[in-house]
Structure formats: C-alpha cells, structure tokens
Amino acid sequence: MRRSCLTLLLALALFALASAQTVTLALAEGVAAQPAAAPAAGFDAESFRTNFLAGLAGRPNFPAMTADSVQVDQAEKAASFGGMDIYAVKGRLVPAAGQAQPFLLFISADGKYHVSDIVELSQGRSILKDARDRMREADLKDFGHEVLKGQPGKPVVVYVSDPFCPYCRQAFAYLMDKKDSYSELRLAHFPLSSHPGADIACALMAWAADKAPQKAFDFVRFGYVDLALPKVKDRTPESLKKAWAQVAGAYLARFPELKALGKDGAAIVAALRDSSYARTVAADMARASSMEITGTPVIFVDKARVVGFDQERLDELLK
C-alpha cells in the first residue's frame, strides 16, 4: 500500500500555469506523434521569457521580474504534435529579492504555449515521459544532503520528507533497517504547511550539517523518531510562533550546542529567520516542486521513484 501526506504548497503550479496560453493535449488513435531528443536550436527562448513574464505579471503579489529573471538552463525537443514542436525546458525563476524557483515546463517552439502533457489515448501513455524522466534524472545527481553512508556498490537513496509526516517516519524506520541495501542515504527537506514546526526542525537539521557535522545524523534521527508534533489549537500567527518555539526548544533540550543560536526556542527561531539554513530548506522544497513532488514521502532509489511509503516496491528495489 502506498501511504503519503500531501502538501498545500502550490507555488510551482502557478509557474506551470503562468505561460501566456496553456493547453493540455491528448492524442487520439491514429494521430502521429514522434517523441525525440534533439538540440534546442529551434526553441525561441526570448519569446518564452517574454510570454512567461507576461503571464506572471497578471498575478497578484508576484514579485517584479525582468527577462533576465527567467533563466533557461536546458532545453531539448521532446515531441512533435500537429505540426508543433514541443520542448522540455528546465530553468530557474530568479526574482530580484527572494529564493530562486526551478521549473520544468513543456513549451512550444515559438515560446507561446505551455503543454502540461500529451497522452496517446490508444496506448494510455505520455509521449513526454521520456524527456521528463531525462530531466529529472539529471536533477537527482546532487539532490538532498548526505546523512548516512552504506555499502559501496549499492543504490543511492534520496529521501524527500517531512519529519512530522507519519508515513515519513515509517519510511525512516524502514530505511534505518536497510542500511546494508544502499550506498548512501540523502535527505531532501520538504516540510508540509499542515505540520507547523516541521520547517524549523528541517532548518535545525541543516544547521547541524553545517555547524555540528559529527552530530548531523543525530539531529535527523531526533527529528524523525523522538520529536513530538507541537500542539496547535489554531493557525493564527501567535499559535504558529508557539509551535515553532516548541520545536526549537525541544531540540535545544536535546542538543545544548544550539545555545550558539539562542538561549531558548523563541530566540533560536528568530536566529533561523532568513538564515542560510532556512534558505537551504526552501531550496530543497523548490527543487522538489520542480520535479512535481507534492507530498511526502517520495523516495528515489537510483533512478526509480517511489511515491509514498510503498514497502513492497522498496523491498523490490533494495534487495
């Protein structure tokens, strides 16, 4: 059984829908489609930037951007449909102030249309899947942060997770029992908005990786095994602040070295605000969102993607 928690974060969905015109296409039986990988010589990147920004500009509270804010890192021809070439475009939105947001979109060669998918109905398959998988595979190379070394020659596991997600905790316990089945365990932070304080726990794990590397795994294990979910009566700013302070205070009680950040939970939360550790968590979330991750856990075993805690599938991959 696949078990997972869903996030309410829809930031990247806004990006995906912000192009000047968005269409979803399905191929009926007998309609030709030629998925292919080719150089991006035919892709109009400047037109894409212009149209993308025009779509974003109409959204309330969206930060001001220029053409330079839309950075195209990679583009490859993914398919042809009805005389239109479709390109897989990977890049980053870089506002003047704020966190860069990675994106992976399928865009027409003229830069005017965003295509969410093209499905060949007679086969029930996406003809964009191969290009999407190639782009995602490249993303996995340095995704997450090493927390454990295992057995050489075994697969690399990337664990996208929230410390308060119950299924993530089950997956963490499972992965601890499978240390001989992977060469490296990497953690990518994806705290859910439905779990107040999870973002603080993740930021503290990032702090430990930088400032107390000898205890970095202890910080992770504490967050996924012993840390209690804070009690929140409502979602008012005051209640959320109390939840953050509870989480930071629990970490401080377990790890006195956190006094370097502050004397109590509230002080630690204040120190983490706008810190490089908070930005590390935000970067993990943005990158996960660009890979169409919307809930936790998601576990990659080398190239294979497992959504939710699917023990049967993990057993197959981690023999």
RAWO-V709010 format. One record per residue. N is the residue number from 0. D_LAST is the distance of its C-alpha to the last C-alpha in Angstrom with 2 decimals. Layout:
BEGIN
n=N d_last=D_LAST
n=N d_last=D_LAST
END
This chain:
BEGIN
n=0 d_last=18.40
n=1 d_last=18.68
n=2 d_last=20.70
n=3 d_last=22.47
n=4 d_last=25.80
n=5 d_last=28.14
n=6 d_last=30.36
n=7 d_last=34.05
n=8 d_last=34.12
n=9 d_last=35.50
n=10 d_last=36.80
n=11 d_last=34.92
n=12 d_last=35.85
n=13 d_last=39.41
n=14 d_last=38.76
n=15 d_last=37.24
n=16 d_last=40.32
n=17 d_last=42.87
n=18 d_last=43.61
n=19 d_last=47.09
n=20 d_last=46.05
n=21 d_last=42.73
n=22 d_last=41.90
n=23 d_last=39.05
n=24 d_last=39.14
n=25 d_last=37.93
n=26 d_last=38.46
n=27 d_last=40.17
n=28 d_last=39.72
n=29 d_last=41.61
n=30 d_last=41.69
n=31 d_last=40.58
n=32 d_last=37.81
n=33 d_last=36.65
n=34 d_last=33.62
n=35 d_last=33.75
n=36 d_last=33.05
n=37 d_last=36.33
n=38 d_last=38.18
n=39 d_last=39.66
n=40 d_last=43.24
n=41 d_last=44.31
n=42 d_last=43.08
n=43 d_last=45.90
n=44 d_last=44.38
n=45 d_last=47.76
n=46 d_last=48.32
n=47 d_last=44.85
n=48 d_last=45.67
n=49 d_last=49.05
n=50 d_last=47.85
n=51 d_last=44.86
n=52 d_last=47.20
n=53 d_last=49.77
n=54 d_last=47.31
n=55 d_last=46.22
n=56 d_last=49.85
n=57 d_last=50.63
n=58 d_last=48.14
n=59 d_last=49.63
n=60 d_last=48.84
n=61 d_last=46.83
n=62 d_last=47.44
n=63 d_last=49.82
n=64 d_last=48.29
n=65 d_last=49.61
n=66 d_last=48.33
n=67 d_last=46.84
n=68 d_last=44.67
n=69 d_last=42.62
n=70 d_last=40.65
n=71 d_last=38.96
n=72 d_last=36.26
n=73 d_last=34.94
n=74 d_last=36.03
n=75 d_last=35.07
n=76 d_last=36.34
n=77 d_last=33.87
n=78 d_last=35.95
n=79 d_last=39.51
n=80 d_last=40.93
n=81 d_last=44.55
n=82 d_last=45.84
n=83 d_last=43.99
n=84 d_last=41.45
n=85 d_last=38.66
n=86 d_last=37.09
n=87 d_last=33.93
n=88 d_last=35.41
n=89 d_last=33.54
n=90 d_last=35.62
n=91 d_last=36.89
n=92 d_last=39.73
n=93 d_last=41.49
n=94 d_last=44.29
n=95 d_last=47.04
n=96 d_last=45.92
n=97 d_last=42.46
n=98 d_last=38.79
n=99 d_last=37.79
n=100 d_last=35.87
n=101 d_last=33.50
n=102 d_last=33.62
n=103 d_last=32.17
n=104 d_last=34.72
n=105 d_last=35.72
n=106 d_last=39.40
n=107 d_last=42.08
n=108 d_last=43.46
n=109 d_last=46.70
n=110 d_last=44.96
n=111 d_last=46.48
n=112 d_last=43.76
n=113 d_last=40.34
n=114 d_last=38.11
n=115 d_last=35.32
n=116 d_last=33.78
n=117 d_last=34.91
n=118 d_last=33.50
n=119 d_last=34.35
n=120 d_last=35.24
n=121 d_last=35.20
n=122 d_last=31.55
n=123 d_last=30.48
n=124 d_last=28.89
n=125 d_last=29.67
n=126 d_last=31.13
n=127 d_last=30.54
n=128 d_last=26.76
n=129 d_last=26.15
n=130 d_last=28.48
n=131 d_last=27.07
n=132 d_last=23.51
n=133 d_last=24.94
n=134 d_last=26.77
n=135 d_last=23.90
n=136 d_last=21.67
n=137 d_last=24.49
n=138 d_last=24.66
n=139 d_last=21.14
n=140 d_last=22.06
n=141 d_last=23.81
n=142 d_last=23.02
n=143 d_last=22.74
n=144 d_last=23.32
n=145 d_last=21.21
n=146 d_last=20.75
n=147 d_last=18.17
n=148 d_last=17.07
n=149 d_last=13.76
n=150 d_last=12.56
n=151 d_last=14.31
n=152 d_last=12.74
n=153 d_last=9.67
n=154 d_last=10.13
n=155 d_last=13.04
n=156 d_last=13.01
n=157 d_last=16.46
n=158 d_last=17.37
n=159 d_last=20.66
n=160 d_last=22.15
n=161 d_last=25.28
n=162 d_last=25.61
n=163 d_last=27.63
n=164 d_last=25.48
n=165 d_last=24.28
n=166 d_last=21.08
n=167 d_last=20.43
n=168 d_last=20.94
n=169 d_last=18.47
n=170 d_last=15.86
n=171 d_last=17.00
n=172 d_last=16.63
n=173 d_last=13.05
n=174 d_last=12.31
n=175 d_last=14.38
n=176 d_last=12.27
n=177 d_last=9.08
n=178 d_last=11.23
n=179 d_last=9.44
n=180 d_last=6.50
n=181 d_last=9.34
n=182 d_last=12.64
n=183 d_last=14.89
n=184 d_last=15.46
n=185 d_last=18.50
n=186 d_last=20.64
n=187 d_last=23.01
n=188 d_last=25.74
n=189 d_last=26.72
n=190 d_last=29.11
n=191 d_last=30.48
n=192 d_last=34.23
n=193 d_last=33.86
n=194 d_last=32.74
n=195 d_last=35.75
n=196 d_last=34.99
n=197 d_last=31.40
n=198 d_last=32.78
n=199 d_last=34.52
n=200 d_last=31.42
n=201 d_last=29.57
n=202 d_last=32.63
n=203 d_last=32.69
n=204 d_last=29.11
n=205 d_last=30.29
n=206 d_last=33.35
n=207 d_last=31.40
n=208 d_last=29.30
n=209 d_last=32.71
n=210 d_last=35.02
n=211 d_last=32.98
n=212 d_last=29.80
n=213 d_last=29.42
n=214 d_last=29.09
n=215 d_last=27.22
n=216 d_last=24.03
n=217 d_last=26.34
n=218 d_last=27.93
n=219 d_last=24.66
n=220 d_last=23.60
n=221 d_last=27.15
n=222 d_last=27.09
n=223 d_last=23.93
n=224 d_last=24.65
n=225 d_last=28.38
n=226 d_last=30.33
n=227 d_last=32.31
n=228 d_last=32.94
n=229 d_last=36.62
n=230 d_last=39.12
n=231 d_last=40.85
n=232 d_last=43.76
n=233 d_last=44.09
n=234 d_last=43.14
n=235 d_last=46.36
n=236 d_last=46.25
n=237 d_last=47.49
n=238 d_last=44.75
n=239 d_last=42.06
n=240 d_last=43.62
n=241 d_last=43.47
n=242 d_last=39.76
n=243 d_last=39.09
n=244 d_last=41.24
n=245 d_last=39.48
n=246 d_last=36.08
n=247 d_last=37.59
n=248 d_last=39.56
n=249 d_last=36.55
n=250 d_last=34.86
n=251 d_last=38.18
n=252 d_last=38.51
n=253 d_last=35.14
n=254 d_last=35.54
n=255 d_last=39.24
n=256 d_last=38.73
n=257 d_last=38.76
n=258 d_last=42.52
n=259 d_last=42.59
n=260 d_last=42.10
n=261 d_last=44.51
n=262 d_last=46.12
n=263 d_last=44.56
n=264 d_last=42.10
n=265 d_last=44.59
n=266 d_last=45.38
n=267 d_last=41.74
n=268 d_last=41.28
n=269 d_last=44.40
n=270 d_last=43.14
n=271 d_last=39.87
n=272 d_last=41.80
n=273 d_last=41.81
n=274 d_last=39.97
n=275 d_last=37.52
n=276 d_last=34.81
n=277 d_last=35.71
n=278 d_last=35.67
n=279 d_last=32.17
n=280 d_last=30.99
n=281 d_last=33.15
n=282 d_last=31.77
n=283 d_last=28.15
n=284 d_last=29.35
n=285 d_last=31.35
n=286 d_last=28.59
n=287 d_last=26.20
n=288 d_last=29.09
n=289 d_last=29.63
n=290 d_last=26.11
n=291 d_last=27.20
n=292 d_last=25.27
n=293 d_last=27.43
n=294 d_last=25.48
n=295 d_last=22.79
n=296 d_last=19.97
n=297 d_last=18.60
n=298 d_last=15.26
n=299 d_last=14.59
n=300 d_last=11.29
n=301 d_last=13.23
n=302 d_last=15.44
n=303 d_last=13.78
n=304 d_last=15.79
n=305 d_last=14.97
n=306 d_last=18.32
n=307 d_last=18.63
n=308 d_last=16.26
n=309 d_last=14.35
n=310 d_last=11.77
n=311 d_last=10.90
n=312 d_last=10.35
n=313 d_last=8.40
n=314 d_last=5.96
n=315 d_last=5.87
n=316 d_last=5.87
n=317 d_last=3.78
n=318 d_last=0.00
END
